[in-house]
Amino acid sequence: MNWNTFFLMRHEIVLTLIILLLLLIDVFVDDKKKLNPIAIIAFAVYTLLGFLPLESGSLFGGMFVNSPLINVLKNAMNIGVLMITLSAVSWVNAKMLPLKKVGEFYILLFSSYLGMLFLVSSGHFLMLYLGMELATLPVAALAAYDIFSRKSSEAGIKLILNAALSSGILLFGASIIYMTTGSLYFSSIANNVSNSYLMILGLIMLFAGFGFKISLVPFHFWTADVYEGAPTPVSNYLSVISKGGAIFILMILAFVVFNQLNYLWLPLFYGISIVTMFLGNFFALRQKNLQRFMAFSSVAQAGFILMGMLSFDQMAVTSVVYFIAIYIVSNIGAFGVIQAVGIASGKWEMDDYNGFYRTNPKMALVLMLALFSLAGIPPLAGFFGKFFLYTSAASQGYYWIVFLGILNATIALYYYLLVIRSAFLRTSENPIPYFKSDWYMRISMILVAIALIMLGLYSPFYSYINSLSIL
């Protein structure tokens, strides 16, 4: 090993140094408010470093792998975490600054993200498991971070218990795969896949473990309660970053490691995709609390992503990675507005947004752009994200599920329009008063609006992803 190969882990190394730096600063700096700009500037520099050229390669005998496609996904997640960090400052100052718990928030957030980076770069089931645990434990603490909120404590308990169960199932599945193939390396397993019942059982248990992280039906029951009870920045992180990394590694396992068992996992993906889209959308229709609303919207979006995997070819890889990037930006925009309103007014219900455009037109506009993008309305970026997922599934003749996907997109458009109707068309005698967000939140929302419009009007991003290999 030399320095060039070691720096294949530059994302992970730099982020680890940032975490250690924040830990030291938190100990020696009395004014905890200074930690906000330090954390943001450090992470912004780290995000920019991620765009430097990076060669493909592996470390530790193949346990850690990197490729141009993985680097693209990491950069997309870096931008997402940066936006979440910017939008979280107002919540941190309002809730955590009086308790002097600012540094711990950023340390836990970045530690969880460090686990996601190891997860998406794993080439070995031990690395995958360690990455998943490192990603889960800090975010469980963050879900319960609002110590004066009973719902936050409940969210943390539910998340950690469900995470423990799903991790046990995933680890048991990996042990069965090891027993069958004699290896935990993805490359070795791919060369020794068999049709034995034990192999099939291990694959099903692996899928069940990932189903929890992605919030696929029937592993989604924790999602709404955790999203509602956790601090909004944490719910935002769970809905996009945590889900995006888990979807990517599941795709790698299905397409590369268990490609020979596609006769098994294709029908599984097909059925669960349909059920997840319908249940997520139908439950979202009934929600009045916007954080629960976004939770079930997130469940439905997971069904769309699973539909895009059905072609299990380069088009599927491109479509899924592209959609993850678009989904990250769209969801961050919606959660950012919900958080800003919640901090300013303490209102979280859909009916509270009646007349929102008349008092806060800029925030209402960002909310509209984000929800329209999630619904797939042209010319916003979300339209092309869903279009490519439909194209991927249709390319292999899955016309029925494409039809059902379009039907579900119509249902989703209806409940997204309910929020937009409240904000733009309805009036209220007691609307959300005008409030002025801090500069961090404004920068985050401006970046969201620019990304949604520019990626919709003109984007070579899809073509660039399509030019990359899956590994």
ChimeraX attribute file (.defattr): number of C-alpha atoms within 10 A of each C-alpha:
attribute: neighborCount
match mode: 1-to-1
recipient: residues
	/A:1	7
	/A:2	6
	/A:3	7
	/A:4	12
	/A:5	14
	/A:6	14
	/A:7	15
	/A:8	21
	/A:9	20
	/A:10	16
	/A:11	20
	/A:12	17
	/A:13	13
	/A:14	20
	/A:15	20
	/A:16	16
	/A:17	12
	/A:18	21
	/A:19	23
	/A:20	13
	/A:21	15
	/A:22	19
	/A:23	15
	/A:24	12
	/A:25	16
	/A:26	20
	/A:27	10
	/A:28	9
	/A:29	11
	/A:30	11
	/A:31	11
	/A:32	20
	/A:33	19
	/A:34	14
	/A:35	18
	/A:36	20
	/A:37	13
	/A:38	15
	/A:39	21
	/A:40	18
	/A:41	13
	/A:42	17
	/A:43	22
	/A:44	18
	/A:45	11
	/A:46	19
	/A:47	23
	/A:48	12
	/A:49	14
	/A:50	20
	/A:51	12
	/A:52	8
	/A:53	8
	/A:54	16
	/A:55	13
	/A:56	14
	/A:57	17
	/A:58	19
	/A:59	17
	/A:60	11
	/A:61	10
	/A:62	16
	/A:63	19
	/A:64	20
	/A:65	21
	/A:66	21
	/A:67	18
	/A:68	19
	/A:69	21
	/A:70	22
	/A:71	23
	/A:72	20
	/A:73	20
	/A:74	24
	/A:75	20
	/A:76	23
	/A:77	25
	/A:78	22
	/A:79	20
	/A:80	25
	/A:81	25
	/A:82	20
	/A:83	25
	/A:84	27
	/A:85	25
	/A:86	24
	/A:87	30
	/A:88	25
	/A:89	23
	/A:90	22
	/A:91	18
	/A:92	23
	/A:93	17
	/A:94	12
	/A:95	19
	/A:96	21
	/A:97	17
	/A:98	12
	/A:99	11
	/A:100	16
	/A:101	17
	/A:102	22
	/A:103	24
	/A:104	17
	/A:105	19
	/A:106	23
	/A:107	21
	/A:108	19
	/A:109	21
	/A:110	23
	/A:111	22
	/A:112	25
	/A:113	27
	/A:114	22
	/A:115	25
	/A:116	29
	/A:117	26
	/A:118	25
	/A:119	27
	/A:120	27
	/A:121	26
	/A:122	25
	/A:123	27
	/A:124	22
	/A:125	21
	/A:126	16
	/A:127	20
	/A:128	23
	/A:129	20
	/A:130	16
	/A:131	22
	/A:132	26
	/A:133	18
	/A:134	20
	/A:135	25
	/A:136	25
	/A:137	19
	/A:138	20
	/A:139	27
	/A:140	24
	/A:141	22
	/A:142	25
	/A:143	30
	/A:144	25
	/A:145	22
	/A:146	18
	/A:147	12
	/A:148	10
	/A:149	14
	/A:150	12
	/A:151	20
	/A:152	24
	/A:153	22
	/A:154	16
	/A:155	27
	/A:156	23
	/A:157	17
	/A:158	20
	/A:159	25
	/A:160	18
	/A:161	13
	/A:162	16
	/A:163	21
	/A:164	16
	/A:165	14
	/A:166	22
	/A:167	22
	/A:168	16
	/A:169	20
	/A:170	24
	/A:171	20
	/A:172	17
	/A:173	24
	/A:174	23
	/A:175	17
	/A:176	20
	/A:177	23
	/A:178	17
	/A:179	14
	/A:180	18
	/A:181	18
	/A:182	13
	/A:183	18
	/A:184	19
	/A:185	20
	/A:186	19
	/A:187	14
	/A:188	14
	/A:189	20
	/A:190	18
	/A:191	12
	/A:192	14
	/A:193	18
	/A:194	16
	/A:195	10
	/A:196	9
	/A:197	10
	/A:198	15
	/A:199	22
	/A:200	20
	/A:201	15
	/A:202	23
	/A:203	23
	/A:204	18
	/A:205	21
	/A:206	24
	/A:207	22
	/A:208	21
	/A:209	23
	/A:210	23
	/A:211	23
	/A:212	23
	/A:213	25
	/A:214	28
	/A:215	26
	/A:216	28
	/A:217	23
	/A:218	13
	/A:219	19
	/A:220	19
	/A:221	16
	/A:222	17
	/A:223	26
	/A:224	24
	/A:225	19
	/A:226	28
	/A:227	29
	/A:228	22
	/A:229	23
	/A:230	30
	/A:231	25
	/A:232	24
	/A:233	26
	/A:234	23
	/A:235	25
	/A:236	29
	/A:237	25
	/A:238	23
	/A:239	27
	/A:240	24
	/A:241	25
	/A:242	23
	/A:243	22
	/A:244	29
	/A:245	26
	/A:246	19
	/A:247	23
	/A:248	20
	/A:249	19
	/A:250	18
	/A:251	20
	/A:252	19
	/A:253	18
	/A:254	20
	/A:255	23
	/A:256	17
	/A:257	21
	/A:258	23
	/A:259	17
	/A:260	17
	/A:261	17
	/A:262	15
	/A:263	9
	/A:264	15
	/A:265	19
	/A:266	19
	/A:267	12
	/A:268	13
	/A:269	18
	/A:270	18
	/A:271	15
	/A:272	20
	/A:273	26
	/A:274	22
	/A:275	16
	/A:276	25
	/A:277	31
	/A:278	23
	/A:279	20
	/A:280	28
	/A:281	26
	/A:282	18
	/A:283	17
	/A:284	26
	/A:285	18
	/A:286	12
	/A:287	18
	/A:288	15
	/A:289	16
	/A:290	21
	/A:291	28
	/A:292	23
	/A:293	25
	/A:294	27
	/A:295	28
	/A:296	29
	/A:297	27
	/A:298	29
	/A:299	28
	/A:300	29
	/A:301	29
	/A:302	26
	/A:303	28
	/A:304	26
	/A:305	24
	/A:306	26
	/A:307	29
	/A:308	29
	/A:309	26
	/A:310	26
	/A:311	21
	/A:312	20
	/A:313	14
	/A:314	18
	/A:315	19
	/A:316	27
	/A:317	26
	/A:318	27
	/A:319	26
	/A:320	27
	/A:321	25
	/A:322	27
	/A:323	26
	/A:324	26
	/A:325	25
	/A:326	25
	/A:327	27
	/A:328	26
	/A:329	29
	/A:330	29
	/A:331	24
	/A:332	26
	/A:333	31
	/A:334	26
	/A:335	24
	/A:336	29
	/A:337	21
	/A:338	21
	/A:339	25
	/A:340	23
	/A:341	23
	/A:342	16
	/A:343	18
	/A:344	17
	/A:345	15
	/A:346	12
	/A:347	18
	/A:348	19
	/A:349	18
	/A:350	18
	/A:351	19
	/A:352	21
	/A:353	25
	/A:354	23
	/A:355	24
	/A:356	28
	/A:357	23
	/A:358	18
	/A:359	15
	/A:360	18
	/A:361	15
	/A:362	15
	/A:363	24
	/A:364	21
	/A:365	18
	/A:366	22
	/A:367	26
	/A:368	22
	/A:369	24
	/A:370	30
	/A:371	25
	/A:372	24
	/A:373	30
	/A:374	29
	/A:375	26
	/A:376	22
	/A:377	18
	/A:378	14
	/A:379	17
	/A:380	26
	/A:381	31
	/A:382	29
	/A:383	19
	/A:384	24
	/A:385	26
	/A:386	29
	/A:387	15
	/A:388	20
	/A:389	28
	/A:390	24
	/A:391	19
	/A:392	27
	/A:393	24
	/A:394	19
	/A:395	14
	/A:396	12
	/A:397	13
	/A:398	17
	/A:399	14
	/A:400	11
	/A:401	20
	/A:402	21
	/A:403	13
	/A:404	14
	/A:405	22
	/A:406	17
	/A:407	14
	/A:408	24
	/A:409	22
	/A:410	15
	/A:411	19
	/A:412	26
	/A:413	19
	/A:414	15
	/A:415	21
	/A:416	22
	/A:417	16
	/A:418	13
	/A:419	23
	/A:420	24
	/A:421	17
	/A:422	19
	/A:423	28
	/A:424	18
	/A:425	13
	/A:426	15
	/A:427	16
	/A:428	13
	/A:429	7
	/A:430	10
	/A:431	19
	/A:432	23
	/A:433	14
	/A:434	15
	/A:435	14
	/A:436	12
	/A:437	17
	/A:438	13
	/A:439	13
	/A:440	19
	/A:441	23
	/A:442	17
	/A:443	14
	/A:444	22
	/A:445	26
	/A:446	13
	/A:447	15
	/A:448	24
	/A:449	20
	/A:450	12
	/A:451	18
	/A:452	24
	/A:453	18
	/A:454	13
	/A:455	19
	/A:456	20
	/A:457	13
	/A:458	11
	/A:459	14
	/A:460	8
	/A:461	13
	/A:462	17
	/A:463	11
	/A:464	13
	/A:465	21
	/A:466	18
	/A:467	12
	/A:468	16
	/A:469	13
	/A:470	18
	/A:471	14
